[in-house]
Structure formats: C-alpha cells, structure tokens
Amino acid sequence: MFRSHVMICGGTGCTSSGSDKISAVFEAEIAKAGLDQEVKVVRTGCFGLCALGPIVVIYPEGSFYSRVNPDDVPEIVNEHLLKGRPVTRLLYDETVAENTVKSLDETDFYKKQKRIALRNCGVINPENIEEYIAFDGYAALGKVLTEMKPEDVIQTILDSGLRGRGGGGFPTGVKWKLAAGNPSDQKYVCCNADEGDPGAFMDRSVLEGDPHVVIEAMAIAGYAIGATKGYVYVRAEYPIAVHRLQIAINQAREIGLLGKNIFESGFDFDLEIKLGAGAFVCGEETALMTSIEGNRGEPRPRPPFPAVKGLFAKPTILNNVETYANIPQIILKGSEWFSSMGTEKSKGTKVFALGGKIKNTGLVEIPMGTTLREIVEEIGGGIPGGKKFKAAQTGGPSGGCIPASLIDTPIDYDNLIAIGSMMGSGGLIVMDEDTCMVDIAKFFLEFTVDESCGKCTPCRVGTKRLLELLNKITSGNGEMEDLDKIEELAAFVKANSLCGLGQTAPNPILSTMRYFRDEYVEHIVDKKCKAGVCKSLLQYSIDPVKCKGCTLCSRVCPAGAISGTVKNPHTIDTSKCIKCGACMDRCKFGAISKG
Amino acid sequence: MKSLQELAAIRDKMKQTVNTRDTAHDGIRVVVGMATCGIAAGARPVLNAFTEEVARRDLHHVLVTQTGCIGICQYEPVVEIYDRDGTKTTYVKMTPDKVAKVVGDHIVGGTPVTEYTIGSTTK
C-alpha cells in the first residue's frame, strides 16, 4: 500500500533532459529515507508541458514540480515526502498562489484543455497493463465483445462524428463501414504511427504514455470490420514508443486480451509492429501498406481504396494513432457525449504539438472550435521577448500559414481548409515578426523535395522546380513574372501528383503567397528581406554617430570587411561582407544594423 | 481474459492507485503532522494506518496527506481532520490502534471521537 506516488515523465522530451537519472536518484533517496514501502516511483508518459521538463508530479497532493534537477531530489524526498512540506521554489510557478498551491487544472496551460486522447498520459505507468485497466482500460473492448454487434459498433462511431486525426479528416465510421461491407477471408486493421510532419509528436506521446489504448481500439476496429490481424506501422526513430508498445502487446497477450477467443466471444485478434525507416511518404496510406508488404514505400493509385483492396490486396482500414485513442472513450461514454464537443462538422478534441516562438512549447488537447488566439495567447502563454505574433503554421509540409488577421478563427477541419491550411496531424508552429515567410515556404519545399519518392513526375520534378524559383527570389534574382510561374506550376503539381504528398506540397507556398504577397514582392522588387533572414538580401551598415571606434567589430570580422582606425567611425565593405552577423553581436554601442 | 468479471477484479485490486492520483477530493482531508517532533513521536505508522484504513473502506476522495510542525509538539503525533464544511478537529497523541475508530466514527459516521481530541486532553 503506497500513500504517495511520485510520477516522473518518461516521454522522449523529459528523458532527453535527464529524467532517467532523476528517477534513479528518487528511488535511491526514498530507500535511504526508509520510505520505499510507503512511496512509489512511477515512470509515465508525456504531461504536455515539455517546455518545463523534466517534470515530476507527486500525488495525492498533485504537486507539479518543473525543471527538476537530480540535485533537487534529496530535498523533495526529505521535505515533501517525509515531512509533507512541498518545495515551493521548484513548483511550477503558475500553481503557486498566495499561501496555497493551485491544482494543475486551474493553470492557464491546462484549464482550457480537454484530455481524451491524452487522458492517461502522465497519469499511468504505460508499462503496466493493470494501471491501464484500473483507469477503465479494456472495458470498452469487453463491452463491444459481450454486448454489441459489429454493426452497432460502426453505428456508434458514425454517430459520434469522429474524423481521422492524421490529416485528411475522413469520417472514421464511414471508413469502417466500407471495409465491413467487403466480404473477404482475411481483413486487416492498420495503425499509422509514421508521424512525419516536422514538429508533430502527438502520436509518439500517445504510444509512449498510453500504448494499450491503441491496442484496445484496434481490437475493437477488428471486431467491427471482421479482421483478426493488425499492424502498427511506427517509425524506428521512436525507440521509446516502440519499446513500450511491444511491452504492452506482450502483456495483453499474456492475459488474453490479444489472441484467441477474447472474452470467450469467439473473436480472435493479434497485432504486429512494423518499423518504418522514416520516409515521409510512408505516412501516405497506400505507400504505408506497400512498405508493410515488404516493398519499397511508394504510393499506388486509388481507387481501389484500401477498404476494398488494401494490405496484401485484402480489405483494410488504416487509422492514425490519435484517432484510435478516442475510440474506447466513445464506446464507453457514447456517441452523444463525443458529438457534444466541438463544432458542427468537427467533433471532439484535437491534440496539437505547440512549437516555435511560444512560451509553453508542448502538447495540448483542445476541443475543436477553440480559436488560434486562445491556443497561442492563453494556453501557449504568448510569444517570448515581447515580439508580435505574425503567423501560425499548421499541417506541416502539406499545410499552410494562418496570418495574424485570422487569429480568431475557430480551429476545425473545414475552417482550416477554407483559409488555405489544413489540420494535418497537428503540428502548430508559431512564428513571430522575425520570421521571413518566403524562407518558411522554402523550408517546407526543401523538405518535400527531399521526401518526394520520385515515382510520379509532377511531384518529383515539379517540387524541385518550385524550390528553384523560391531560391531565385531569396537570392535577390527574382522577377515579378516568377510569381505567376509559381502559381501555375503549383496548381499543376496539386492537380497531377499521384498521392497526397505531391498534391499538398505546394500548399506552404500558396498560402504564404496568399497572405504575405507583399513580402514576396519586397524580395523581388526592393531586394529586401524585412525580417532579416534571407542572407543575400541583407546589408550590414555602421552608424557613424553611434560608432565609438573601439575596433572590436573589425577584429571579429572573419572576412576582413571592416576598416577604420581607433576612436574613429568604422565602415563595412559590402563587397567583402559575408553577412555572418558576428560584428553586430559584438558591438556594445548598437551601432551596427542590418536591413 | 475470459469474462468482464475477471477484468473488474483487476480494476478493484488497483482502486487505491486510482484514488491516490485523483486530486478532485470532495473535502475531507486527513493531515498528519510529520515534522521532526511528529516523526520522533511515531507519526509515520499513524500516517500509513490512515492510508490503509481509508483504502480498505474504499473511501473515495478522502485525502490523506502530511504537514510540517503544527506547534504543539508535546501532543504529537497530531492529526487534523478537515470536514467538508471546513471544520477542523485536532486529534492528539495518535497511535495506529486509534486510527480505525477515527475513520469509522468520524470520517464515515460524522461524529468526532472526542476522547482522542485535543479538547479532552487539556481539560
């Protein structure tokens, strides 16, 4: 019987900032204080507030310790665990109110969140199936197998309004119904855990923090469509997720929640993990299945759709990790509970990975229809350094930028499409005034050029040509007619590419051209980059009034471009300047400017 | 896994784990003084006895926790129980043997065990 639980984040973020060590020191100090029969140490999944890691939460009080250092641990053990005095200086400052400690749910970061897919992350030990069961785990599978017919399961998912969380937003119930309606001797259930968008890590966090939810949901899906075999396709770059998922599968097999005749219903189901080598295109459903089959991961034309002819040419459904993470709760609480959240056409919640120029980087789950302003300013804690919000990028390389003028847009699938972006898997990158939008478009194009599999010409050649046009503009050689060329080529690539990768690859350019056309024009006509990012367009200059002639700049200049004598204003020879910015960093008088 | 009962059995076994991690307590707080004086006087077995008794009776939302020195070191181990309405009852010179009665009469029954309280000692 343990009176207190010390929950230590074991997600990838906190693990990389040393939570393994912290866990070991806690175990040792607790044993030293003779508390090992009273206090339990638990490694959990991600708490979401990754910016403040490593995170430690102590129950029953629910005290939230942030940025914990191994050296702090003896103090926490002796003061908090032994004597009941929380170590205030280490508590997350938002939870420390006057004379009392606020609960985490009352902090700005958590109070607007609604955790369904992430409900167990940070709450349970993901390597212990009994903890998952304690929090109603596998109850939905039990209910489905003992009380519901497959068509009832599909109807519940249809009624809930759940749409695919991997990007496209296709109604999950419709997908299941199509696959169920195609009789076959063998069908498959697949899980897409090949999260490839730069900056997105919600699928990884669900697998790390609550792997059983995916297993349970896939078994439910198997029962609904008549499949007995499932595959989880997960990238090999997620070693913690793969490790915990494998443990979870083994534990589920051991107690008969995977295998033959589950709950004596006559239903058999088993799962296998397939590791992906990290190709972005393998997140596309047909390429993913081709890869599971053991072939080079390349997409194939649709139709036939996977529900008709998918993995090994059998009817198959493929859902994303976050989509699955919603299923057991929908079964237990009902479709009406789920559809009561969100907007008219987008029900439930969505997990976003907040990144970029924002205070609270991390993982947030919000009801659909929450505005971008609430996410950035309230949950995210705003932009550091007093800078102004310029845009937010959603949907990764397939998405687009939402400008500041649209910050009050309620976020759902259809609104994002209407403003030229998309939900994507949920990466949300916040950008401030120091970001060059042409450069952002270029960044994502470089990514798609790299990741294009090369099978179809529009994508392979089209994205490359688009990138060349962008490079021409950022290097100061752009002409106004390049903009027309980009628009024409972008439309062609979108219309003619074989798979989603190529069909969406031009989106980052099109959306930045739509909202920030003036920046493109500025790069082309004025040969200027206002944000000061595009090096070829930068000019460094020294203000002769402010310059004291200290000679520091000329000494750090690696190109010998700065000349001048002691106590007299210096000058920069722009033909020699390589625009490294070293002089500007060193100047103590603010005399050097770029523009 | 053969039946829902089998699943329910695992859930029941793990109930205390769930309760410990639920911070939505409805008001009753059991606070055990665990400063040096309290520990020296034997507060730790008292704290553990409360944890076990609350779990055994499956009392949801009763928070068992510790605090520092309450300031009446001669009466340690001291345990304060805060009821839903904020009323505080201070039990003094507690032992593990007294715990079952306090949980049963006071927390479940709503009647403080006056013979263990500070009021009866100072009279």
Boltz contact constraints between the chains, C-beta under 6 A:
constraints:
  - contact:
      token1: [A, 1]
      token2: [B, 52]
      max_distance: 6.0
  - contact:
      token1: [A, 3]
      token2: [B, 51]
      max_distance: 6.0
  - contact:
      token1: [A, 5]
      token2: [B, 20]
      max_distance: 6.0
  - contact:
      token1: [A, 59]
      token2: [B, 20]
      max_distance: 6.0
  - contact:
      token1: [A, 59]
      token2: [B, 21]
      max_distance: 6.0
  - contact:
      token1: [A, 60]
      token2: [B, 20]
      max_distance: 6.0
  - contact:
      token1: [A, 60]
      token2: [B, 63]
      max_distance: 6.0
  - contact:
      token1: [A, 60]
      token2: [B, 65]
      max_distance: 6.0
  - contact:
      token1: [A, 61]
      token2: [B, 65]
      max_distance: 6.0
  - contact:
      token1: [A, 62]
      token2: [B, 23]
      max_distance: 6.0
  - contact:
      token1: [A, 83]
      token2: [B, 34]
      max_distance: 6.0
  - contact:
      token1: [A, 83]
      token2: [B, 35]
      max_distance: 6.0
  - contact:
      token1: [A, 83]
      token2: [B, 68]
      max_distance: 6.0
  - contact:
      token1: [A, 84]
      token2: [B, 34]
      max_distance: 6.0
  - contact:
      token1: [A, 84]
      token2: [B, 66]
      max_distance: 6.0
  - contact:
      token1: [A, 84]
      token2: [B, 67]
      max_distance: 6.0
  - contact:
      token1: [A, 85]
      token2: [B, 68]
      max_distance: 6.0
  - contact:
      token1: [A, 103]
      token2: [B, 23]
      max_distance: 6.0
  - contact:
      token1: [A, 130]
      token2: [B, 10]
      max_distance: 6.0
  - contact:
      token1: [A, 130]
      token2: [B, 14]
      max_distance: 6.0
  - contact:
      token1: [A, 133]
      token2: [B, 10]
      max_distance: 6.0
  - contact:
      token1: [A, 133]
      token2: [B, 11]
      max_distance: 6.0
  - contact:
      token1: [A, 134]
      token2: [B, 11]
      max_distance: 6.0
  - contact:
      token1: [A, 134]
      token2: [B, 14]
      max_distance: 6.0
  - contact:
      token1: [A, 134]
      token2: [B, 17]
      max_distance: 6.0
  - contact:
      token1: [A, 134]
      token2: [B, 18]
      max_distance: 6.0
  - contact:
      token1: [A, 138]
      token2: [B, 7]
      max_distance: 6.0
  - contact:
      token1: [A, 142]
      token2: [B, 4]
      max_distance: 6.0
  - contact:
      token1: [A, 142]
      token2: [B, 7]
      max_distance: 6.0
  - contact:
      token1: [A, 255]
      token2: [B, 1]
      max_distance: 6.0
  - contact:
      token1: [A, 256]
      token2: [B, 1]
      max_distance: 6.0
  - contact:
      token1: [A, 257]
      token2: [B, 1]
      max_distance: 6.0
  - contact:
      token1: [A, 263]
      token2: [B, 1]
      max_distance: 6.0
  - contact:
      token1: [A, 264]
      token2: [B, 2]
      max_distance: 6.0
